[in-house]
């Protein structure tokens, strides 16, 4: 029988968000994290990672969370520096671009291995995405210094992006660098250089991927799924199975979920936010998934 779950006192759950986090109408795990904190007594800290800049730049946000406790709380509210409490040891859920962000930090700061109990690579993109390859080719020669051009570019990336009247951290946006960092060739070169070093850190990593079909994705993602189907019919709408996993001895393929890339983390994009698409209701049980990861780590004795 599974051990009785007890309040976590020595480990904090750190969430590494993905590309465009904060620009969607909902936040990742926005219902799940408050439940984890309230009912399961799991301390939650979310990295205040920038939605659109390079992995190298975002490693600063991750480091602020790990070393200073600066970031977002379980309810996605900003933690002011004066209120920040540095966590003890951490275990990580890294989603989408959050996984390469984290790997870049670990390559720079291998000493952090002492603080990281385990990593759940949740629909991550450590190997990049073929869709980023195509998108980067289409925007690499575009100049968009004017706000109107910038907003137009964001809408080109995804029509469901909500551009706030006052864009937070606007001066830090580097869309080209963010997309370049998600290309398969850029991520491939990084992994070729750093994969053995990351494996040597001896941090248990659990790959959890998604798989979907054309009939289950928003209409404006159908072309992308068609493109990915040329490589892998079990893609998650953004990433193939190969590129969604980190392939090292310290990593275990834990599960392939029946869900698309947004479904695994986001609540429904309801009403006008759905743009008339029937596949933005996101039925995958995010809270159950989050609870399962925490209990799994607890039963293995990785967190306490």
C-alpha positions, -999 to +999 in steps of 0.1 A: +000+000+000+011+036-007+025+055+023+002+080+039+008+114+023+021+140+048+027+177+046+058+186+026+082+206+049+116+201+032+106+203-005+089+230-026+073+224-060+088+247-086+069+251-118+087+262-150+061+277-174+062+275-211+063+298-242+037+326-241+029+320-204+008+349-192-004+358-227-030+331-228-064+338-213-056+313-185-025+302-166-011+267-165-025+245-136-044+275-123-070+253-106-046+225-096-019+244-078-042+260-052-057+226-045-022+211-041-012+238-017-045+238+003-055+201+005-021+184+001+001+210+019+025+212-010+044+245-011+041+260-046+065+284-063+061+293-100+090+309-119+082+343-133+097+333-166+093+358-194+068+346-221+090+355-250+127+356-247+156+331-249+162+302-226+195+318-215+177+350-205+149+330-187+175+311-166+178+343-146+141+341-137+144+304-127+175+312-106+156+340-088+129+315-079+154+288-067+178+310-048+155+339-036+119+326-038+110+354-062+082+344-087+045+336-085+025+319-058+000+290-062-026+315-074-003+331-100+001+363-080+035+380-080+056+375-049+072+408-041+109+406-033+104+418+002+079+389+008+100+362-009+112+333+011+139+311-005+128+275-008+147+246+007+151+217-018+128+217-048+112+193-072+102+206-106+074+204-131+087+219-164+062+225-191+069+232-228+097+257-232+101+256-194+121+224-199+148+238-222+149+269-199+157+246-170+182+226-189+201+257-199+202+268-162+215+233-151+242+234-178+254+267-164+249+259-127+255+221-122+259+229-084+221+233-083+218+195-085+221+194-047+188+212-044+167+195-071+152+162-060+136+153-094+121+168-126+089+161-143+093+169-180+056+176-186+049+179-224+083+196-225+102+206-256+139+198-248+144+189-284+126+218-299+098+218-324+096+215-362+069+242-360+094+266-345+117+258-374+091+270-399+080+299-378+115+312-373+122+310-411+091+332-416+099+359-391+137+360-389+139+390-414+110+409-399+116+441-379+090+449-353+102+477-331+069+495-333+042+484-308+016+478-336+040+455-355+048+437-323+012+430-315+006+418-351+035+394-347+021+380-315-013+374-332+006+357-360+021+332-335-014+324-321-048+342-324-057+334-288-029+356-274-044+383-252-022+414-255-028+435-223-031+473-226+001+476-207+025+449-216+046+438-186+083+436-191+080+448-227+116+459-230+126+422-223+107+408-252+129+391-278+105+370-299+131+360-325+155+347-298+126+328-281+115+311-313+151+304-324+157+286-290+127+263-298+140+252-332+151+216-335+185+225-348+193+250-320+181+226-293+198+197-310+232+215-308+226+224-271+218+187-263+248+174-283+270+196-262+254+192-227+234+159-226+262+139-209+267+167-183+230+168-175+229+130-171+259+132-148+240+154-124+221+123-114+187+141-111+158+117-118+138+130-148+104+117-158+092+122-194+054+127-197+043+135-232+010+142-250-006+127-282-035+140-301-052+139-335-063+165-361-100+161-350-090+171-314-071+204-319-083+240-325-089+247-361-060+271-363-036+243-352-047+218-378-020+228-403+007+224-376-005+189-367-005+180-404+031+191-406+041+172-375+023+141-387+049+138-414+074+130-386+053+114-359+016+106-357+018+107-319+026+144-317+009+167-292+001+195-316+034+213-310+061+187-304+069+151-315+075+123-291+112+124-299+116+161-292+093+161-262+116+137-243+151+140-229+170+109-238+195+100-211+198+071-186+186+093-158+153+099-176+124+075-175+095+076-200+066+076-176+035+082-197+020+093-230-012+112-223-042+115-246-042+153-248-028+181-269-001+205-259-024+231-243-049+206-229-024+191-205-019+224-186-046+250-194-082+254-184-109+260-210-106+290-233-143+297-230-167+321-249-151+345-272-117+332-262-124+300-281-125+317-315-153+294-325-132+263-321-147+233-303-113+220-291-103+246-266-124+232-238-093+213-225-110+183-208-077+166-196-078+164-158-050+188-149-055+186-111-054+148-112-023+149-132-006+173-108-016+153-078-004+121-094+031+136-100+034+147-064+022+114-050+045+095-074+075+115-062+065+111-026+061+073-028+095+070-044+109+089-014+122+118-036+103+145-017+094+150+020 
